[in-house]
Amino acid sequence: MTCVIFCGGRIDDYAHAEEYCKKAELVISADSGARHCRALDIVPDILVGDFDSIDKSDYIGLKAAGVEMIGYPAEKDMTDSELAVEIAINRGCSRVILLGAIGSRLDHSISNLFLLKKIHDANVEGIIADEKNEIRLISGSIRLKRKDGVFVTLLPVAGSASGVSTRGLYFPLEGAVLELGSSLGVSNRFSEEEAYIEVKEGLLLVILAKE
C-alpha cells in the first residue's frame, strides 16, 4: 500500500504533486499540510498533529467530512510529519511518499530528510519529492529508470558508505568509498535507460535532481 503524506512545507507545482496522489491508497495530512489537500481538492483519510498551524476553516471542513482526526498536545516529542510517518508504517504501508517536506524552515526540512531513516528501518520504501527532486535513502541496491535532464547524486549519511558501485551512470563507481563531507557522488547523470546503484556497507541518500 502506498501512502502520501502532506507536510507543511512548500509545494510549488500541484500538478506534479497530484501525480503521486494517483498512486496512493492512503493520504495523511500532517497538520497544516491540509492546505495542500485543499489546493488539490483531495480529502485526506487522516489528519494528524497538534493542530496549531492548520487553517481553522480547513480543520472544520475536514472534521465535517468525517476525516479521521488524530490529535496530540502541542508539547510533544515528535513533529507532525514523524507522527504521520508512524501511522503510515503502523497501518502496513509498503511505500511512503512525503510531499511538502521541504520548506523555508531548514530545521524541519533536515528533520524530514532524516525521517527517511525511520522509514528505511521499518523495511518500507521512502521518498521525499518536490518539483525538482526525488530523494531516497538506501542500503543494498536500487534500480532507477532514466529521466532526462536529471542529475543523480549519492551522499553518505551516518558516516562513510563503502562498496559503492554503479552501472548506467556517466561517471561509474566500482567499490568506491564515499566519505561524509566528500562531494565525489554529486551531479552524476544517466548514460543508459536504467541505472543500478549498490552500497555494500552504510547508507546512501540517492537524489534525483533537476536544474
C-alpha positions in Angstrom: 0.0 0.0 0.0 1.3 3.4 -1.0 0.8 6.4 1.4 1.2 10.0 0.5 1.9 12.4 3.5 1.3 16.1 3.0 3.7 18.0 5.3 3.5 21.7 6.0 6.4 22.8 3.7 6.4 24.3 0.2 4.6 22.8 -2.9 5.0 25.0 -6.0 3.6 22.6 -8.6 0.4 21.0 -7.6 0.0 19.1 -10.9 3.3 17.4 -10.1 2.1 16.5 -6.6 -1.1 15.2 -8.0 0.7 12.5 -10.0 2.0 11.0 -6.7 -1.5 11.0 -5.2 -2.9 9.0 -8.1 -0.8 6.0 -6.8 -1.9 6.4 -3.2 -4.2 4.2 -1.2 -3.8 6.2 1.9 -3.4 10.0 2.2 -2.4 11.6 5.5 -2.3 15.3 6.2 0.2 16.4 8.8 -1.4 19.4 10.4 -1.0 22.4 8.0 -0.4 20.1 5.2 -4.1 20.2 4.9 -3.8 23.4 2.8 -2.2 21.3 0.1 -5.0 18.8 0.2 -7.4 21.8 -0.2 -5.5 23.1 -3.2 -5.7 19.7 -4.8 -9.3 19.1 -3.9 -8.3 16.0 -2.0 -9.9 14.8 1.2 -7.2 13.0 3.2 -8.0 9.8 5.0 -6.3 11.0 8.2 -5.5 14.4 9.8 -2.8 14.2 12.4 -0.9 16.7 14.6 -1.4 19.2 17.4 -3.4 21.4 15.0 -1.6 24.5 15.9 -0.8 25.5 12.3 -3.7 24.2 10.3 -6.1 26.9 9.0 -9.2 26.8 11.1 -11.5 26.5 8.1 -9.5 23.5 6.8 -9.9 21.9 10.2 -13.6 22.5 10.4 -14.1 21.3 6.8 -12.1 18.1 7.3 -13.9 17.3 10.5 -17.3 17.8 8.8 -16.2 15.5 6.0 -15.6 12.7 8.5 -11.9 12.6 8.2 -10.2 10.5 10.9 -8.6 13.1 13.3 -5.7 12.0 15.5 -4.8 14.9 17.8 -1.7 15.4 20.0 -0.8 18.1 22.6 1.4 21.0 21.3 4.1 19.9 23.7 5.1 16.6 22.2 8.3 14.6 21.4 7.7 14.2 17.6 6.9 16.5 14.7 3.6 16.2 13.0 5.4 14.7 10.0 7.0 12.0 12.1 3.6 11.2 13.7 2.2 10.8 10.2 5.1 8.5 9.2 4.5 6.3 12.2 0.8 6.0 11.3 1.7 5.0 7.7 4.1 2.4 9.0 1.8 1.0 11.6 -1.0 0.7 9.1 1.1 -1.6 6.9 2.2 0.8 4.1 5.0 -0.5 1.9 5.7 2.8 0.3 5.6 6.3 1.9 5.9 9.5 -0.1 6.3 12.8 1.7 5.2 15.9 -0.2 5.7 19.4 1.2 8.5 18.1 3.3 11.0 20.8 2.2 10.4 24.4 3.0 11.8 27.6 4.5 12.4 26.1 7.9 15.8 24.4 7.4 15.4 22.5 10.7 12.1 21.0 9.7 13.5 20.2 6.2 16.5 18.3 7.6 14.4 16.6 10.2 12.1 15.4 7.4 15.0 14.1 5.4 16.1 12.1 8.4 12.6 10.6 8.6 13.8 8.5 5.6 15.9 6.6 8.1 12.9 5.8 10.2 11.0 4.6 7.1 14.0 2.6 5.9 14.4 0.9 9.3 10.8 -0.3 9.0 11.6 -2.0 5.7 9.4 0.5 3.9 10.3 2.4 0.7 10.5 6.1 1.5 10.6 9.0 -0.9 10.7 12.8 -0.4 9.6 14.6 -3.5 9.1 18.0 -4.9 9.0 19.6 -8.3 12.8 19.4 -8.7 13.9 16.4 -6.5 13.2 12.8 -5.5 15.2 11.7 -2.5 15.6 8.1 -1.2 17.7 6.5 1.5 19.1 3.1 0.6 21.2 0.3 1.8 21.8 -2.6 -0.6 20.8 -1.7 -4.1 18.3 0.1 -6.2 17.4 0.3 -9.9 16.3 3.7 -11.4 14.7 4.4 -14.7 16.3 7.1 -16.8 15.0 10.6 -16.5 16.3 13.1 -19.0 17.7 16.4 -17.6 18.1 14.8 -14.1 21.3 14.7 -12.1 21.9 11.7 -9.9 23.7 12.4 -6.6 24.8 9.8 -4.0 25.6 11.1 -0.5 26.6 9.0 2.5 24.9 9.6 5.8 25.8 8.4 9.3 29.5 8.1 8.3 31.1 6.6 5.2 29.4 4.3 2.7 31.7 1.6 1.2 31.4 -0.8 -1.7 29.5 1.8 -3.8 29.2 0.6 -7.4 27.1 2.0 -10.2 26.1 1.0 -13.7 24.2 3.1 -16.2 25.7 6.4 -15.0 28.1 8.6 -16.9 30.7 8.6 -14.1 30.8 5.0 -12.9 31.9 3.9 -9.4 33.2 0.5 -8.6 33.6 -0.5 -4.9 34.1 3.2 -4.0 34.1 4.6 -0.5 32.0 7.8 -0.1 33.1 9.7 2.9 30.8 12.1 4.8 31.8 15.5 3.6 33.1 14.3 0.2 31.4 15.5 -3.0 32.5 12.5 -5.0 29.0 11.3 -5.6 27.5 14.7 -6.6 26.0 15.5 -10.0 26.2 12.3 -11.9 23.8 11.6 -14.8 22.1 8.7 -16.6 24.0 7.1 -19.5 21.6 4.2 -20.1 17.9 3.6 -19.8 18.3 2.2 -16.4 20.8 2.8 -13.6 21.9 0.4 -10.9 23.3 1.6 -7.6 24.7 -0.6 -4.9 26.2 0.1 -1.5 27.6 -2.8 0.5 28.1 -1.1 3.8 26.4 2.1 5.1 23.6 4.3 3.9 23.2 6.4 0.9 20.9 9.3 0.0 20.0 8.9 -3.6 18.9 12.2 -5.0 17.4 12.8 -8.5 17.6 16.5 -9.1 16.5 18.8 -11.9 18.1 22.1 -12.6 
